[in-house]
Amino acid sequence: MITQILLPVTATLVAYLLYHALQILYNNLTSPLRNILSGPPNPNLLIGNFKEMAEDARLSSRWREEYGKNFIFHGLFSISELHTSDLKALNHIMSHAEIYQRATANRDNSRRLMGEVSRKYEPQRRFLWTKQFSCAISGRPRLRSKMERERGGVVEVFSGLRKMTLDVIGRAGFGYEFNALEPGGQYNELNQVFTDLFHSPKSNLYGLIRLAQGHIPILKLLPLPGIQVTHSARTRMDTIGRQIIKESKARLLTDQQNQEDKIKALGGRRDLLSILLKSNMSPGLPESQRLSEAEIISQIPAFFVAGHETTSAATAWALHVLSMDKPVQDRLRDEVAAVGTDNPTFEEVNGLPFLEKVLRETLRLYAPVMFMQRKAMADDVLPLAKPVVDSNGREHWNLPIRKGQMIHIPMWAVNTATDTWGEDALEFKPDRWDNIPEAASAVPGVWGNLFTFFAGPHNCIGFRFSIAELKIILFTLIRAFEVSPALPEGGIGPVTAGVMQRPAVLAEQHKGSGLPLVLRPIQTIL
């Protein structure tokens, strides 16, 4: 009886997998790009170049040197992906978002991790990020206190930055106190959820499995490693999200009797979630525009990723490069020390020119998000700034894109291209921003001739808040501490976690991300 059931089930599963394998093979063999572009060999039919790219954050840069700005590599299940850092091609992709959309697998992964993230309030949400500078300021004293407790010795800085940005985004995003920087702080479940998802030593494996499930949905039914972690994290996230919303409403609406009073009560709170709730309760809002509870809950991880994950990584990289360049660090310290207060206004911090240049140069060299993926939803032709030459010696000024083609968009490659930024593009030189190369004007992006925060309708929604947060953290730490490397040059380097690049001790990559530095207090703090 069991055999009679298992045989047809197994046969169906094999046929299903074989169909997908043949479909991938057919698409690769018939791709119009196959006879135009070259690329690295495919080392593994199952995972393609995925493993070697995950293990070496700079591998694709060596491929660009060998194959040029446009080449083909193989992703999971040997799916052919177009890697392009050609600026004309990227501008075309950014301006045709209706064709080049997030890949199905990526959308599915995001949905399972965050739920349905509604874009109904995206314009308001983008504006509100710029109003949260006071929350970034409020976390500064506790960060400095934490660093002072460990002064004079080697400090694992990255964990402290993660805790501070967690505290800041908790208050700015949804009025929630993590107290992550408090000495002996209590265990925080929401922090643990995101640690499980994004900072586990196995996060790359879990990401690979989630990607595989996105390509082959039937794999969601199998008990693969990491599935329970993802499911548990999402369940806890939803539970905590509902509790945050419940507590927020209870605090804000206590003793209020009608809808008008409720909205008035919400108006007194300035965190993003409260403002979102206020907008959602407005009597004049059409029902079709109201967010469901699930959509509101989904904003919590969206806020978290935008204001915590990327900001902590970017700040760590800034401290790393400053520790390696004492003249630049001293010059920055002179500038921030000249400010007559430990509690500057947004205008005062934003008006520091060298801090601005240091930040831009850090985000150019160390974009926290290394790449994005897009999938062509229709046939198209991709124009190129420079032609590619095929194996027969013919020039091609555009690339034929077939519906379903995966495209790999490398932010780091664009930000460090020598034909844009010069032969010293890989060097940390803040003063390059005094004379921005004309070629950089072609870089698509929402900030500073950089591709760091992406471009088009799906650019980073919280980049202004992230920049403000980065500036105040650097202002605080460089004003208070001399930062020195704890390891010899080359001891710290990038490791990948999905699309993110974080600093890590290269000899201890198995331990995950981290940045040990030596902090010595400056004795004359104003």
C-alpha positions in Angstrom: 0.0 0.0 0.0 2.8 2.4 1.0 4.7 1.5 -2.1 1.7 2.2 -4.3 1.5 5.7 -2.8 5.2 6.5 -2.8 5.9 5.4 -6.4 3.6 7.9 -8.1 4.6 10.7 -5.6 8.3 10.0 -6.3 7.8 9.8 -10.0 5.9 13.1 -10.0 8.6 14.8 -7.9 11.4 13.5 -10.3 9.4 14.6 -13.3 8.9 18.1 -11.7 12.6 18.5 -11.0 13.6 17.2 -14.4 11.2 19.6 -16.1 12.9 22.5 -14.2 16.4 21.2 -15.0 15.5 20.9 -18.7 13.9 24.4 -18.7 17.1 25.9 -17.2 19.3 24.0 -19.7 17.1 25.1 -22.7 17.2 28.8 -21.5 21.0 28.7 -21.1 21.6 27.0 -24.5 19.3 29.3 -26.4 20.2 32.6 -24.7 20.9 35.3 -27.2 23.7 36.4 -24.9 25.5 33.0 -25.2 27.3 33.9 -28.4 28.1 37.5 -27.4 29.5 37.4 -23.8 32.0 35.2 -22.1 32.4 34.5 -18.4 33.9 32.2 -15.8 33.5 28.4 -16.1 30.6 26.8 -14.2 32.2 24.7 -11.4 29.1 23.0 -10.2 25.8 22.2 -11.9 23.8 22.5 -8.7 25.2 25.7 -7.2 27.0 27.3 -10.1 29.5 30.0 -9.1 27.4 30.7 -5.9 29.8 29.1 -3.4 33.0 30.7 -4.7 31.3 34.1 -4.8 30.0 33.7 -1.3 33.5 32.8 0.0 35.4 35.6 -1.8 33.7 39.0 -1.7 36.1 40.4 -4.3 36.0 37.5 -6.8 33.6 39.3 -9.2 36.1 42.2 -9.4 38.7 39.9 -10.8 36.2 38.5 -13.3 35.5 42.1 -14.5 39.3 42.5 -15.1 39.3 39.3 -17.2 35.9 39.5 -19.0 35.0 43.2 -18.9 32.0 45.1 -17.5 29.5 42.6 -19.1 29.8 38.9 -18.6 27.8 35.8 -17.9 28.2 33.7 -14.7 26.1 30.9 -13.3 23.9 31.2 -10.2 22.0 28.6 -8.3 21.0 25.5 -10.5 23.4 26.9 -13.1 20.9 29.6 -14.1 22.7 32.0 -16.4 23.0 35.6 -15.0 24.1 38.7 -16.7 26.6 40.7 -14.7 26.8 44.3 -15.9 28.4 47.4 -14.5 28.1 49.4 -17.8 26.6 52.8 -16.7 24.4 53.2 -19.8 22.9 49.8 -19.3 22.4 50.4 -15.6 20.6 53.8 -16.3 18.4 52.0 -18.7 17.5 49.3 -16.1 16.8 51.9 -13.4 14.5 53.9 -15.7 12.6 50.8 -16.9 11.5 49.4 -13.5 8.3 48.0 -15.2 10.6 45.6 -17.1 13.4 44.9 -14.7 11.8 43.9 -11.5 12.9 42.0 -8.4 13.4 38.4 -9.2 10.5 36.0 -8.2 12.8 34.2 -5.8 13.9 37.5 -4.1 10.3 38.7 -3.7 9.3 35.3 -2.3 12.1 35.3 0.2 11.3 38.9 1.3 7.6 37.9 1.6 8.4 34.9 3.8 10.8 37.0 6.0 8.8 40.2 6.2 5.3 39.5 5.0 3.6 41.7 2.5 5.5 45.1 2.7 3.0 47.6 1.3 4.3 50.5 -0.7 1.1 52.6 -0.2 2.8 54.9 2.3 6.3 54.9 0.8 6.4 58.6 -0.1 5.4 59.5 3.4 7.8 57.0 4.9 10.7 58.4 2.8 9.9 61.9 4.1 9.5 60.8 7.7 13.0 59.2 7.8 14.5 62.7 7.5 12.7 63.8 10.7 14.3 61.3 13.1 17.7 63.0 13.7 16.9 63.5 17.4 16.5 59.7 17.8 20.0 59.2 16.4 21.4 61.8 18.8 19.7 60.2 21.8 21.7 56.9 21.4 25.1 58.7 21.3 25.8 59.0 25.1 25.2 55.3 25.8 27.4 54.3 22.9 30.3 56.5 24.2 29.7 55.1 27.7 30.0 51.5 26.4 33.2 52.3 24.6 34.7 54.1 27.6 34.0 51.0 29.8 36.3 49.1 27.5 38.8 51.8 26.8 42.5 51.2 26.4 42.1 47.6 25.2 40.8 45.8 22.1 37.1 46.5 21.6 34.8 44.5 19.4 33.3 47.6 17.8 30.9 46.0 15.4 28.7 44.5 18.1 28.5 47.9 19.9 27.5 49.6 16.6 24.8 47.0 16.0 23.4 47.6 19.5 23.4 51.4 19.1 21.7 51.3 15.7 19.2 48.8 17.2 18.4 51.2 20.0 18.0 54.1 17.6 15.8 52.3 15.1 13.7 51.0 17.9 12.9 54.5 19.1 12.8 56.2 15.7 11.0 53.4 13.9 8.3 52.2 16.3 8.8 53.7 19.7 10.3 50.5 21.1 13.1 50.4 23.7 15.6 47.7 23.1 18.1 49.0 25.7 20.7 47.0 23.9 23.5 49.3 25.1 22.5 49.2 28.7 25.1 47.3 30.9 23.6 43.9 31.8 20.7 44.6 29.4 18.0 42.0 29.4 17.7 39.5 26.6 15.7 41.0 23.7 13.7 38.6 21.5 13.3 40.9 18.5 17.1 41.4 18.4 17.6 37.7 18.6 15.2 37.2 15.7 17.3 39.3 13.4 20.5 37.8 14.7 19.2 34.4 13.8 18.3 35.5 10.3 21.2 37.8 9.3 24.1 37.2 11.6 24.2 33.4 12.1 27.4 31.7 10.9 25.0 29.6 8.7 23.2 32.6 7.3 24.7 32.1 3.8 23.5 28.5 3.9 20.0 29.5 5.0 20.0 32.2 2.3 21.0 29.6 -0.4 18.2 27.3 0.7 15.6 30.1 0.7 16.9 31.1 -2.8 16.5 27.5 -4.0 12.9 27.4 -2.7 12.2 30.6 -4.6 13.3 29.0 -7.8 11.7 25.6 -7.2 8.6 26.1 -4.9 8.1 22.4 -4.2 11.3 22.5 -2.1 9.3 24.5 0.5 7.7 21.2 1.4 11.0 19.5 2.3 12.5 19.7 5.8 15.7 21.4 4.6 18.3 23.0 7.0 17.4 26.5 8.1 13.7 26.2 7.3 12.8 26.0 11.0 15.0 29.0 11.8 13.2 31.1 9.1 9.8 29.9 10.2 10.5 30.4 13.9 12.0 33.9 13.3 9.0 34.9 11.2 6.5 33.6 13.8 8.3 35.4 16.6 8.5 38.6 14.5 4.8 38.6 13.8 4.0 37.9 17.5 6.3 40.7 18.7 5.0 43.0 16.0 1.4 42.5 17.1 2.5 43.2 20.7 4.3 46.4 19.7 1.3 47.7 17.9 -1.0 46.7 20.7 1.1 48.4 23.3 1.6 51.5 21.1 -2.1 51.9 20.7 -2.7 51.3 24.4 -0.2 54.0 25.3 -1.4 56.4 22.7 -5.2 55.9 23.0 -5.6 55.6 26.7 -8.9 57.2 27.9 -9.7 58.4 24.3 -13.3 58.0 23.4 -13.7 58.7 19.7 -11.8 58.4 16.5 -10.9 62.1 16.4 -9.4 62.0 19.9 -7.4 58.9 19.0 -5.8 60.6 16.0 -5.0 63.6 18.2 -3.4 61.4 20.8 -1.3 59.7 18.1 -0.2 63.1 16.9 1.9 63.6 20.0 4.3 60.7 19.2 6.9 61.1 16.4 8.1 57.5 15.8 7.4 56.2 12.3 5.0 53.5 13.5 2.8 56.0 15.4 2.7 58.4 12.4 1.8 55.5 10.2 -1.0 54.5 12.6 -2.2 58.0 12.7 -2.3 58.2 8.9 -4.0 54.8 8.7 -6.8 55.9 11.1 -7.5 59.2 9.3 -11.3 59.4 8.4 -10.5 60.9 5.0 -8.3 58.0 3.9 -10.0 55.8 1.3 -10.5 52.2 2.5 -8.4 50.9 -0.4 -5.5 52.8 0.9 -5.7 51.6 4.5 -3.0 49.1 5.7 -4.1 45.8 7.3 -2.5 44.7 10.6 -0.3 42.3 8.6 0.9 45.2 6.4 1.6 47.4 9.4 3.5 44.5 11.1 5.6 44.1 8.0 6.9 47.7 8.4 8.9 46.6 11.5 11.5 44.4 9.7 11.5 46.9 6.8 12.4 49.7 9.3 14.9 47.4 11.0 16.8 46.5 7.8 16.8 50.1 6.5 18.0 51.7 9.7 20.0 49.0 11.5 21.6 46.4 9.3 23.1 48.7 6.6 24.0 51.5 9.0 25.9 49.4 11.5 28.0 47.9 8.7 28.7 51.2 7.0 29.8 52.8 10.4 32.1 49.9 11.1 33.8 50.3 7.7 34.2 54.0 8.4 36.0 53.3 11.7 38.1 50.7 10.0 39.4 53.0 7.3 40.0 55.8 9.8 41.9 53.5 12.0 44.2 52.7 9.1 44.7 56.4 8.1 45.8 58.4 11.1 46.3 61.8 9.3 42.7 61.6 8.0 41.4 60.6 11.4 43.3 63.5 13.1 42.0 66.0 10.5 38.4 64.7 11.1 38.9 65.0 14.9 40.0 68.6 14.5 36.9 69.4 12.6 34.4 67.8 15.0 36.3 69.1 18.1 35.8 72.6 16.8 32.0 72.2 17.3 31.2 73.9 20.6 28.9 71.2 21.9 28.5 67.5 22.4 24.9 67.8 21.3 25.0 69.3 17.9 21.9 70.1 15.8 21.3 68.4 12.5 22.4 71.6 10.7 25.7 71.7 12.6 26.6 68.1 11.9 25.4 68.3 8.3 27.6 71.4 7.8 30.9 69.7 8.5 32.6 69.4 5.1 35.3 66.9 5.9 32.9 64.6 7.8 30.8 64.7 4.6 33.8 63.7 2.4 34.9 60.9 4.8 31.4 59.5 4.8 31.0 59.7 1.0 34.4 58.0 0.5 33.6 55.2 2.9 30.2 54.5 1.3 31.9 54.5 -2.1 34.5 51.9 -1.1 32.3 49.9 1.2 28.7 49.9 0.1 27.0 47.8 2.7 24.8 46.2 0.0 27.2 44.7 -2.6 24.7 43.9 -5.4 21.0 43.7 -6.4 19.3 41.3 -8.7 16.7 42.0 -11.3 14.7 39.8 -13.7 13.5 40.9 -17.1 9.7 40.6 -17.3 9.7 41.2 -21.0 12.0 41.1 -24.0 14.2 44.2 -24.2 17.4 45.6 -25.7 20.0 46.9 -23.3 22.2 49.8 -24.6 25.9 49.9 -23.7 28.2 52.9 -23.2 31.1 50.8 -24.7 30.7 47.9 -27.1 31.5 44.3 -26.3 33.4 42.2 -28.8 32.2 38.6 -29.3 34.4 35.6 -30.0 34.1 36.3 -33.7 35.5 39.8 -33.3 32.1 41.6 -33.9 31.2 44.6 -31.9 27.9 44.9 -30.1 26.6 48.2 -28.9 23.6 46.6 -27.2 22.6 43.3 -25.6 19.4 41.4 -26.5 17.6 40.6 -23.3 15.1 37.8 -23.3 12.1 37.6 -20.9 13.2 35.8 -17.7 16.9 36.8 -17.9 18.5 37.3 -14.5 20.6 40.4 -14.1 23.3 40.9 -11.4 23.8 44.6 -10.6 27.0 45.3 -8.6 27.0 48.4 -6.5 30.6 48.0 -5.3 31.9 47.6 -8.9 30.2 50.8 -10.0 31.5 52.7 -7.1 35.1 51.6 -7.6 35.4 51.6 -11.4 38.7 53.0 -12.5 37.3 54.5 -15.7 34.9 56.5 -13.5 37.1 57.3 -10.4 40.6 57.0 -11.7 43.5 54.6 -11.2 43.4 55.2 -7.5 39.7 54.2 -7.3 40.4 51.5 -4.7 42.2 53.9 -2.4 40.6 55.8 0.5 41.0 59.5 -0.4 38.3 61.7 1.0 39.6 64.8 -0.8 38.7 63.3 -4.2 35.2 64.7 -3.5 36.6 68.2 -4.0 36.9 67.5 -7.7 34.4 64.9 -8.7 35.2 63.3 -12.0 32.9 64.2 -14.8 32.3 60.5 -15.6 30.7 60.1 -12.1 27.8 62.2 -13.2 26.6 59.1 -15.2 26.4 56.9 -12.1 22.7 56.3 -11.3 21.9 56.9 -7.7 19.9 59.0 -5.3 22.9 60.4 -3.4 26.3 61.8 -4.1 27.2 60.3 -7.5 27.2 56.9 -5.8 25.3 53.7 -6.5 25.4 52.8 -2.8 21.7 53.5 -2.2 20.6 52.2 -5.6 18.4 54.2 -7.9 14.9 54.2 -9.5 11.6 53.6 -7.6 13.2 50.9 -5.4 16.1 52.9 -4.0 16.8 52.7 -0.3 13.9 54.3 1.5 15.8 55.2 4.6 19.1 56.5 3.2 18.7 60.1 4.6 18.1 58.7 8.1 21.0 56.4 7.6 23.4 59.2 6.6 22.3 61.3 9.6 22.8 58.4 11.9 26.3 57.6 10.4 27.4 61.2 10.8 26.4 61.5 14.5 28.0 58.2 15.4 31.3 59.2 13.7 31.0 62.7 15.3 30.7 61.1 18.7 33.4 58.4 18.5 36.1 60.4 16.7 35.5 63.3 19.0 36.0 61.0 22.1 38.5 58.3 21.0 41.6 57.7 19.0 40.9 54.6 16.9 43.8 52.3 16.1 43.8 48.9 14.3 44.0 45.8 16.6 45.4 43.6 13.8 48.1 44.0 11.2 47.1 45.5 7.8 45.2 42.9 5.8 43.8 41.2 9.0 40.3 42.8 8.4 38.4 42.3 5.2 34.9 41.9 3.8 32.8 38.8 4.2 29.4 38.4 2.5 26.1 37.6 4.1 23.6 37.4 1.3 23.9 40.8 -0.5 25.6 42.4 2.5 29.3 42.9 3.0 30.5 43.3 6.6 34.0 43.5 8.2 35.4 40.4 9.7 38.7 39.0 11.0 39.8 37.1 7.9 41.6 34.4 9.9 38.4 33.8 11.8 35.7 34.0 9.1 33.9 31.0 10.6 33.0 33.2 13.6 31.1 35.7 11.4 31.4 39.4 11.2 33.4 41.5 13.6 35.8 44.5 13.9 38.3 44.6 16.8 39.8 48.0 17.3 41.9 49.7 20.0 40.1 52.8 21.5 42.1 55.3 23.5 40.0 58.2 25.1 40.8 61.7 24.1 41.4 63.5 27.4 40.0 66.9 26.4 36.4 66.2 25.4 34.4 69.4 25.2 
